[in-house]
Amino acid sequence: MRERLTIPFQHFGLVNTTEDHMDMFTQHLLIKMACGFHVQACLDQARIVYNSYMASGGQQHIDPELKETILCAGVAAGGRPEWEYALEMFERTEDSQVKREMISAMACSLDIHILSSYLNSTLGENATFADRYSIAVVLEVTASDTGRALAWEFLKNNLKELRTKHKYFKCRNLATATRKFNRKVDLAEINTFWTQHCQSENRADFESEVVEPIKEKITWWKKYSPSIKSWMIKNGLIRR
């Protein structure tokens, strides 16, 4: 998939080149997919934008439709300095939206040691993150490709403590962690988690908030992927 996305991304880059709604939607989707699949050109360009964002003290404008993608890819393409800048932004801002953006961006690191430390900083007497943010950290790492297996184990091993710290935490809150789930294997994984850890809770809530969105994404991709492929063929980005 990475190879198939490389040429289309190199054609457009991170710059929006159209005012047509469908074309713009497809370009944004292409950019998100390219960075999500770690296409090197996408990571390189995102890191340049992210470093400029760092140099501006977080003041540089980033397309709102792509901000989450660029912050994530910037941290993924960088190292500890890029990750620590996101932590610095989280600590110094009072804006809850920026805090959420930085929690999400820090979870995008491709360094498993950084992600492990990130998870461990949510628990214990010396926890870096206040209780109201610690569960968000765990769920965001769970949503990442690199950290998913690590975070699922962390979540299962520490579920009792997390529930103690967050009395209102329910398995339906896993919707944050599963927002990128769009495959049948993901659906099977989340149902297994329910069976092992959540059966004392309301299944209807879990079904509507966690399971149904995954099913909808599976259906959406099955319905629209042919149209997206046709658009890419029409624009000479891939072969039939």
Buried (B, 14 or more C-beta within 10 A) or exposed (E): EBEBBBBBBBBBBBEBEEEEEEBBBBBBEBBBBBBBBBBEBBBEBBBBBBBEBBEEEBEEEBBEBBBBBBBBBBBBBBEEEBBBBBBEBBEEBEEEEBBBBBBBBBBBBBBEEBBBEBBBBBBEEEBBBEEEBBBBBBBBBBBBEBBBEBBBEBBEEBBEEBBEBBEEBBBBBBBBBBBBBBEEEBBEBBBEBBEEBBEEEEEEEBBEBBBEBBBEBBEEEEEEEEEBBEBBEEEEBEEE
